[in-house]
């Protein structure tokens, strides 16, 4: 393969990894949200593991952990969708910087993009993010979340691990 052909194939290989993980995340997220909206009533929990885990339909108009939810207003969903979209821009840097072989970094980017797109879809379509996973212990509930939120957290973890494991280039002219 010539040098030019190798350069051309790298972006396609990178996009395959990002697209696979992003597409799977987005599909699973949207499917589970459709099911949650269809089968659950808002704030009526279905106990799955007593004392630990419920399924419950919740709508988050704010950011993570319902921050800024009280701001409300007719344009709240649009504002939060715009904020989420802008927050994805730095990840273009990581994508451009990644080599085709950095599968964990690219998978992390795909998970983050797929999750973010799922939540942006909700904000634009419903005006709020659909959450349905409710974990709690001793009467204290973690904020409800969804598949997109899990993917974003997992993707950030994979990216952090990948970047942490990255070895700095050694300066061959440096004396030890």
C-alpha positions in Angstrom: 0.0 0.0 0.0 1.4 3.4 -0.9 1.9 6.1 1.7 -1.0 8.1 0.3 -3.4 5.2 0.5 -2.3 4.5 4.1 -3.0 8.1 5.1 -6.4 8.0 3.4 -7.4 4.7 5.2 -6.6 6.0 8.7 -9.5 8.3 9.1 -11.9 5.6 7.8 -10.5 3.2 10.4 -10.8 5.8 13.1 -14.4 6.6 12.1 -15.3 2.9 12.1 -14.4 2.6 15.8 -16.0 5.9 16.8 -19.1 5.2 14.7 -19.5 1.6 15.9 -19.5 2.6 19.6 -21.4 5.8 19.0 -24.1 4.1 16.9 -24.5 1.3 19.4 -24.8 3.7 22.3 -27.3 6.0 20.5 -29.4 3.0 19.4 -29.5 1.4 22.8 -30.1 4.7 24.6 -33.0 5.8 22.3 -34.6 2.3 22.5 -34.5 2.1 26.3 -35.9 5.6 26.5 -38.8 4.7 24.2 -39.5 1.7 26.4 -39.3 3.7 29.6 -41.7 6.3 28.2 -44.1 3.6 27.0 -44.2 1.4 30.1 -43.6 3.7 33.1 -45.6 6.5 34.6 -43.6 9.5 35.8 -42.2 9.1 39.4 -44.0 5.7 40.0 -41.1 3.4 40.8 -40.9 -0.2 39.8 -38.7 -2.0 42.3 -36.1 -4.3 40.7 -33.8 -4.9 43.7 -35.5 -3.9 47.0 -33.5 -1.3 48.9 -31.1 -0.7 46.0 -32.6 -0.3 42.5 -35.8 0.9 40.8 -36.9 1.7 37.3 -38.6 5.1 37.4 -39.5 7.6 34.6 -38.0 11.0 35.3 -37.5 14.0 33.0 -34.4 16.1 33.6 -34.7 19.7 32.2 -31.3 20.6 33.7 -27.7 19.5 33.2 -26.0 16.6 34.9 -27.6 15.8 38.3 -30.4 18.2 37.4 -28.2 21.3 37.8 -30.0 24.4 36.5 -33.3 22.5 36.2 -35.0 25.3 38.2 -34.1 27.8 35.5 -36.9 26.4 33.4 -38.5 28.5 30.7 -39.9 27.6 27.3 -36.4 27.5 25.7 -34.7 25.5 28.4 -34.5 22.3 26.3 -32.9 24.3 23.4 -30.5 26.0 25.7 -29.3 22.8 27.3 -29.1 21.1 23.8 -26.9 24.0 22.6 -24.7 23.7 25.7 -24.3 20.0 25.2 -23.4 20.4 21.5 -20.8 23.1 22.3 -19.3 20.8 25.1 -18.6 18.2 22.4 -16.3 20.4 20.4 -13.2 19.7 22.4 -13.6 16.0 21.6 -12.8 16.8 18.0 -9.3 17.7 19.1 -8.9 14.3 20.7 -10.3 12.6 17.6 -7.9 14.4 15.3 -5.0 13.7 17.6 -5.8 10.0 18.0 -4.0 7.3 15.9 -6.1 4.7 14.2 -4.7 2.1 16.6 -5.8 3.9 19.7 -8.9 1.8 20.0 -9.7 2.5 23.6 -9.5 6.3 23.1 -11.6 6.0 20.0 -14.2 3.8 21.7 -14.4 6.3 24.5 -15.0 9.1 22.0 -17.7 7.0 20.4 -19.4 6.3 23.7 -19.3 10.0 24.6 -20.6 11.2 21.3 -23.4 8.5 21.2 -24.5 9.3 24.7 -24.4 13.1 24.1 -26.4 12.7 20.9 -29.0 10.6 22.7 -29.5 13.3 25.4 -29.5 16.1 22.8 -32.2 14.2 20.9 -34.3 14.1 24.1 -33.9 17.8 24.8 -34.9 18.8 21.3 -37.7 16.3 21.0 -39.1 16.3 24.6 -37.6 19.4 26.2 -35.9 17.2 28.8 -33.7 14.2 29.1 -35.5 10.9 29.8 -34.0 9.2 32.9 -35.2 5.9 34.3 -32.4 4.1 36.3 -32.7 4.8 40.1 -30.1 3.5 42.4 -30.4 4.1 46.2 -29.1 2.9 49.5 -30.5 3.6 53.0 -33.2 5.9 51.6 -30.6 8.1 49.7 -31.1 8.2 46.0 -28.5 8.8 43.4 -30.0 11.1 40.7 -31.8 9.1 38.1 -29.9 8.5 34.9 -30.0 6.6 31.6 -27.9 4.6 29.1 -26.5 7.7 27.6 -25.2 8.9 30.9 -23.5 5.6 31.6 -21.9 5.6 28.2 -20.6 9.2 28.7 -19.1 8.2 32.0 -17.6 5.0 30.7 -16.3 6.9 27.6 -14.6 9.5 29.8 -13.0 6.8 31.9 -11.7 5.0 28.8 -10.3 8.3 27.4 -8.7 9.2 30.8 -7.1 5.7 31.0 -5.9 5.8 27.4 -4.4 9.3 27.9 -2.9 8.3 31.2 -1.2 5.3 29.7 0.2 7.3 26.8 3.9 7.4 27.1 5.7 10.8 26.5 8.1 10.7 23.6 11.7 10.3 24.8 14.2 13.0 23.7 17.1 11.0 22.3 19.5 13.9 22.8 18.8 14.1 26.5 21.5 12.8 28.8 20.6 10.7 31.8 
